[in-house]
Amino acid sequence: MMFRLLAGITLALVLFVAVAPHALAASIWTGTSCVGTSGGPDKPCSFCDALIVGRNIITFLTEIAVSITTLMIVVGAIQLVIAGGDPGKISDAKRTMGRGLTGLLVVMSAWTLMNALLIFIARGSASDPSGWKWNEIQCQ
C-alpha cells in the first residue's frame, strides 16, 4: 500500500516537473507593461516590471507549496484511516499532517515577507506612492 502511494506521489511530481515550465512561462509576465502579444516581453522592461515578475514567480511557487501541503494532509488522513487503531501508525499520520501544516505556515510567512519587501522596494522607486494598495505592485 505504501509503495503505491509513493509511486503515485512520484508520478504526480514527474508530471508536474514536465508541465510546470510551460505554465510558469505563460504567467510570469502577467501585469507587466512590457508584455507583448506572444506572452513574453516585446519591449524593454523596467525595474518595476522585474519586481512584478519576481512576485509572480513567488506566487507560483507558493501555489505549488499549498498543493503539496494539501497532498500531505490527504496522505496523513489516509494513513489515519488505515491505521486500524495502531498507536504508532496514528502517530505517524498525525506527524505527516502536522509537518504539512508547519510547511504551509513557513511558506505563507515567507510569501508575506517577500511580497511586502517587493512592494516596499517598488513603492520606493515610484514618483507618487500615495495611491498604492498593500498587495499590488503598480508600475508608473
C-alpha angles and dihedrals in degrees: 000000000000091000090056091049093050091045090052093049091048091050091049091051093048091051090047092052089050095050103032099077091057093047092046094048091054097050109034093082094054111126098017123124094223098059117121136200091275092064093251132081117293097178135031114296125224129228089259090055089054089054090051091050089050091051091048091052092048090049091049092051090047090054089053091050092051089051091051090048090052089050091050092051091049091049090049091049091050089049089050092051094049094041091097094208095304105146092211094054092044089052091050091050093050090047091052092051092043092052090049092053092045089052090050091052091051093047094048091047091050091047091051093049095045093045091050091048093050092048091047091052091047092047090052091054095050123096094220113023095169099103098047125129120222095242103040135080107211120193120212 
